[in-house]
Amino acid sequence: MLQQLLISLTEIFTVIFVMLWIKSLHIISMVTWFAGLFYLPRLFVYHAMCTDQAGIDRFKVMERKLYYGIMTPGGLLTIIFGTWLWLGYGFSGGWLHTKLALVVLLVAYHLYCGKLLIDFRNDRNRHGHVYYRWFNELPVLALFAIVILVVVKPY
C-alpha cells in the first residue's frame, strides 16, 4: 500500500515537473514573440521616415531578420507549447476561450506585419510613420488582456 502511494506520488510529481517546464518554455517563447511584435512596427515607424538609401537598406535587413529569425519562431513555439499545455493538461474555462481568441488576433497581426514587411522590401509602403505608431500599440493591449486573463481567470 505504501509502495503504491509512493509510486503514485512520484508519477504526480513527474507530471507536474514536466508541466512546469512546458509552461516555462511557453512563457519564454511568448516573451520572445512579443519582443518582435513590439519592435517590428517600431522599425516600420523609422523605416517610413527614412530617406537615405543606406538607411532604407539597413531597415530591410533588420526587419527581415527580426520577423523570420525571432518573431516567427517565437510565435510558433508559443503556440506549440500553449497547445501542449491546453490539450495535455486540461486547462479550460471561459478565460481560456477569450485568451485563444486574442492569440488568433495576434497571429493575424503577425501575418499582417509580414505583409507590411514585404511591402517595405518591395518599396511599396503605403503608410506614414504615424500609422505605424498607432499600429505598434495593438499588441500592448493584447498583452494586458492575456496576462490578466491567465493570472486572474475572471470567468
N, C-alpha and C positions, 0 to 999 in steps of 0.2 A: 504494500500500500504506500509506504513512504517512498519507495523507489519510483513508483509510478508518478507520485506527486512531484518528485524532483525532476523526472523526465519531462513532465508537462510544464513545469516552471521554466526549465531550460528552453523548451520549444517556444514558449511565450516570449521569453527574453530575447531569443534569436529573432523572432518575427518583429518585435519592437525595435531591436537594434538595426535590422535591415531597413525597416520603415524610416527610422530616423536618418539613416544615410541617404535614402532616396529623397526624403524631404529636404535635407541639406543641399543635395545636388540640384533639386528643383529651385530652391531659393537662390543659389549661386547662379544658375542659368538665367533665372528671371532678372537678377540684378544686371547681368551682362547684357541681356536683351534690352532692358530699359535704358542702360547707358547708351546704347546705339539709337534707341527710339528718341532719346533726348538730344543726342549730339548731331545726328544726321540732319534734321531740319535746321539746326543752328548753323551747320556748314552751308546749307542751302541759302540761309539769310546772307551770309558773307559772299557766297558764290554769286548770288543775284546782284550784289553791289559791286562786284569786282569788274574792272575794266581792262586790266592788262592781261595779255595772252599767257604770260608765265604763271600768273596767279590763277587764271581760269584752269590751266592745265594741272596745276597743283591741286586745286579743289576736286577736279575729276578723279585724280588718283586717290585722294583721301576718302572721298565719298564711296568709291568702288571698294576699297579695302575695308572700310567700316561696314558697309552693307553685306558684302559677301564673306568677310573674314571674322566679323564679330557678331553683328546683328542676327544674321540668318542662322548660324549655328546656335547662338544663344536662344533664339526663338524656338527652333526645332527641339533642342534639349529641354527647354521649359515645358513644351507640350508633351514630349515623351515622358519625362519624369512625373508631370502632373497627371497624365493619363494613367500611369502606373499606380500612383497613389490613389486615384479615384476608383479604378477598377480592381486593383489588387487589395485594397484595404477598406473598401466600402464607405468612403466619405460620401455623405449625402446631406440633403436639406435644401430649403429654398435659397439660402445664401449661395450655395454652390451653383445652382442654375443661373443666378444673376452673374456670378463670377465667370462662368463659362460663356455667357453672352458677351461680357466685356472682353474676354480673351478672343472671341471671334471678331469683335470690332477691332481689337489690337492687331490681329492677323491681317484684317483688311487695311488698316492704317500702314502696316509694314509693307504690304504689297503695293499700296499706293506710293509709298516712299520709293520703292523700286521703280515704279513708272516714272516718278519725278527724276530719279537718278538717270534713267535712260534719256529723258528729255534734256537734261543738262549735258549728258555725254554727247548728244547729237546737236547741241547748241539750239535747242528748241524750247527753252524755258519760256513759259507764258505768264509768270507771276513775278511780282515785285517783292522786295525784301520784307515789306510789311505783312504780306500774305503769309510768308514763312514764319514770321514772328508769332502770329496768331496760331498757325498750324502747329507750331512747336509746343503749344500749351496743352493740346489734347491728351497726350499720354500722361501728363501730370494728373489730370482729372481721373483718368482710368486707374492710375496707381493708388490715389487716395481711396477710391471706391473699393478696389480689390483688397487692399490691406485692411480696411475697416470690415469688409465682409468676412474675411478669413479670420481675423482676430476676434471680433465682437459676435459674429454669427447672429445678426439681429432677427433672423427668421429661418 
